[in-house]
Every structure is written in C-alpha cells, then in structure tokens.
Amino acid sequence: AATQVGVKGGAISLTCSALGNPSPTFEWRRLGSVITTGATLQLTALRFGDGGMYMCVASNTIEAGARSGQATVEIRIEGPPQKCNVLSANSYDASEVNITVNCPE
C-alpha cells in the first residue's frame, strides 16, 4: 500500500482513477464502511485519529455482471508532541507495570 503523510490540523486530498465503459463509480472506505463516494477523498482539519488505512473501490456494471478494482493507501498524521495525562498506574510486581494514558486530540 502507498503511504501519504499529513500534518495535524492540515488537509489531504487523494484521487482514485480508473477507466471503463461504462465509466466506473468510486467509493472510499475505512474500517469496512463507505465514508464518501466520488473519485476524490478530502480530509481537512486532520487529527491523529484520521491516520490509518483507506481503500478506494472503483466499479462498473456491464451486461456480463459487475466489475471492480481497489487500491489501498495508508495515511499517517504527524504533528508536534502533545501533552498526555496518566490516568492510572498499577504495579503487579517488579517486572510488570500497567499504565493508562489519555492524550487528547
């Protein structure tokens, strides 16, 4: 999969292309759900939570049935370090410590 890097607070625009007769339709998916239709995916006001795998699916219908193709892209979000809060810390023995951290967007 290709990788695109975005900056926290910025924007990313990805375009999927495919040829066919009839012309294909496009949908963008993330985590198995359709998030938008059309060839272009635009993400604005990027948050760290926007990072992950995105899939473009191009499909068309012909007399013999439906045809489709797909491409996957990973989006990474970069930004300055953020202040996180330790919510809890538990030590079970000298070799195991569990820490719960909350890092707001």
N, C-alpha and C positions, 0 to 999 in steps of 0.2 A: 504494500500500500504506500502511496505517496504521503508525504508529511508537509503540512503547512503550519507556519508559526505565526501566531497573533500576539498582540500586546494587550494586556489587561486595560480595559477602557476603550480600546480601538475597535477596528472593524475588519472583517474578512469577507471577500466575495469569491465564490467558487462557481465555475461554469462547467457544465457537463455537455458534451456534444456527441451526437450520433446521427448517422444517415440512414434513411429507409424510405420505402414507398409502400404505404403512406408514411408521411413524416411521423417520427416517434414522439411520444409524450414522455415527460420526465417527472420523477418524484425523488425527493431527498428523504432519506430515512436515518433515524438514530435510535439505537436501542430497540430495533424492530418496529418502530412506529413511524408513519409518514409525518414529517414535520413541515413540508411545503411541497408544492408542485411547481413545475416550470424548470427550465434548464439552469437557472442561477439560484444559488443559495447565498443569502446575505445575512451575516451575523453582525450586529452592532452592539456597542457598549459591552464588549467581551468581559466575561467573568471567568475565573479559573474553572468553574463548573461547566463551562462550554467546551472544554477540552474533551477529546475522545474520538471515536471512530464514527464517520459519516459515510453513507452509501448513496450513490446516485443510481437509479434504475431507469433505463430507457426501454420503452416497449412500444410495439405497434401491433395491429391486428391485420392479418391478411386472410384470404379465403381458406388457406390451409390451417389456420389457427393463430394463436398469439405467439409473438417472438419477443424476447427481452435480452438485455445485457446489463451488466452492472460494473461499477468501479467504486473502490473504497479509498477514502482519504482520512488520514489521522490529523486532527487539529490539536496543536499544543499551544497553550496560553502561557506567556511569560510576563513577569512583572516584578516590581521591587519586593523585597521581603515584607511580610505582613506580621503584625503583632498577633500572637496567639495566646490563648488563656488555658492554663492547665486546670481542668475541671476536677480531676481526681487522680490519685496515685496510690497504688496498693503494692506492697512488697510481701511476697509469699515466702521467700527465702532469699539467700544471698545471690542466687543465680536467676531469679525471675522477678521482674517488676512490670506491672501493668499501668500505663499512663493513658488517660483520656484527655485529648486536646481539642479545643474549639478554635478554629481560625475563620473569622467572619470574612465574607467576600468584601 
